[in-house]
Amino acid sequence: MRKAVFPGSFDPLTLGHTDIIDRALPLFDEIILAIGTNSSKKYMFSLEERLHFLKETYQDEPKIKVETYKGLTIDFCKSKNAGFILRGLRNGQDLEFEKAIGQTNYKMSGIDSIFLISSSGKAHISSTVVRDVMHHGGNYEFMVPDVVRKK
């Protein structure tokens, strides 16, 4: 079984995330959307809300599982027998950052990282940008799925 973990904070879930997830579905038998929890990080949306965003968006997709975890992503992958970590790349900065993490993860665990490049028109979308636009009362609706718009 080809199983991947797509880790993130998903604070909030964006159309950039769903672009990567949707395009990865044909590549894997199962994708675990894994919300990493960090008690020292301040989130805009609660863990329960972020779980809801993911579960609601992918409720009809049997290949998708939604879970939370603490600690190293590779340890979570091992506990789930996942051989791959899925990541999205928006730009060259993402590539350099993710490449270093991916190489370290592979050296530590043998777990490969699979990178998908953002679709055209999605590279500008990030949770950070969405949170900033939301915080200042701007129009963020074109960057998030319906379930986030309803919040």
N, C-alpha and C positions, 0 to 999 in steps of 0.2 A: 504494500500500500504506500503510495506516495503522499506523504503528509507534510504540510508546511505550517509554520507558525508565522502570523503577521502581527508582530508586537507593536504597541503604541499606547499613547495615553488617550487618543481619540477624544480630545477636549477642545472642540466637539468633533464628531464625525463629519468629514467634508466630502465633497464630490471628487477631490483628489484621492482620498482613501478608497472610495467606492470604485473609482476608475481602475485602480491597481487590483483590488479584490475581484472585480467582475472579469477582468482580463486574465487573471490567474486561475480562475475556476476550471478551464479546460486542461490545465497543466497538472492538477493535483486531484487525488481522490478525496482528500479532506483538507480544509484550511481552518486552523484555529485562530480566531481573532482574539488576541491575548492582550488584555488591558493590564499594563504594568502598574503596580501601585507603589507609591513613594510617599511616605508619611511627611517628609520635609517639603514636598512640593505643594504649592497652592493651586488648586484647580478651579476653573470657572463653573464647571458642572460636576455634580456629585458622582460618585462611582455608580450609584444606582441609575442615574440619568444616562450616563455613558453606556452602561450595559443595555439599557432600554433602547438607545439609539441603534446599537448594533443588532440586537435581537429582533427589533421591529423591522429594520431594513432587510434583514436576511431570514425572516421567519419562514419563507417558502423555499429556501435553498438547503436541501439536505446535506450538502457537502460542507456547510459552514457550521462551526461550533464556536461559541463565545465563552471565554473564561477569563479569570483574573489570576495574576501571579505576583509574587514578590521575589526579589533576588535576581540572579543572572538569567538572561533569556536562554542561554544554552542549557542550564540546569532544568528549566521548564520544558524545553524541547526534549531533553532526554527522558523526563518523567512521562511525556506523552508519546514517546517513540516517533518523534518528528525528525525527519532527516534534513529538513530545509527551513531556512528563515527567509521569508518574503519581505522585500523592501522596495519602496518606490524611489525613483530619482527624478528630481525636478530640474536640476542644474548641475554645473560642475562642482559647486561647493558641496552639494549632497553626495556626489560621487566620491570626492576625496574623504569626506567624513565617514560614509558608509563603507568604503573600501577598507579603511583602517580597522573598523569594527569587525567587518566580515572576515578579514584576514586573521585577526586575533581570535575570533570565535572558532574559525576552522582549526587554527593551531592548537587551541585548548580542547576541542571536542570532536573534530572531524565533521562538524555540521556545516554544510555549504549554505551560502547566502545566494539567493536568486534575486536579481535586480530587474525591475521593469521600469522603463522610462515613461514618464507622464505623457498622456495623450495630448495632442495639440489642443491648446486652449485651456489646459488644466494646470500648467506648470506654475502659475502665479498663486495657486490656492494652497494655503497652509492653515493649520489650526491657529497659529499665532496671529496671522492676518485676520482671520475670521473673528477671533476674540477681540482684537483691537477695534475692528469695525463695529462689532456688537456693542462694545463698551462705550463707543462714542455715538451710538445711535444711527449709524449708517446702514445702507442697504447691503445685507450679507446674503440675502436669499438665493442669489445665483451661484453661491459657493457651497451650499449645504443641501443634503437630501430633505425631503418633506418632513420626516420625523423631527428634525432639528428646527425647521421653520415653525412647527407647531408649538415649540417650547417658547 
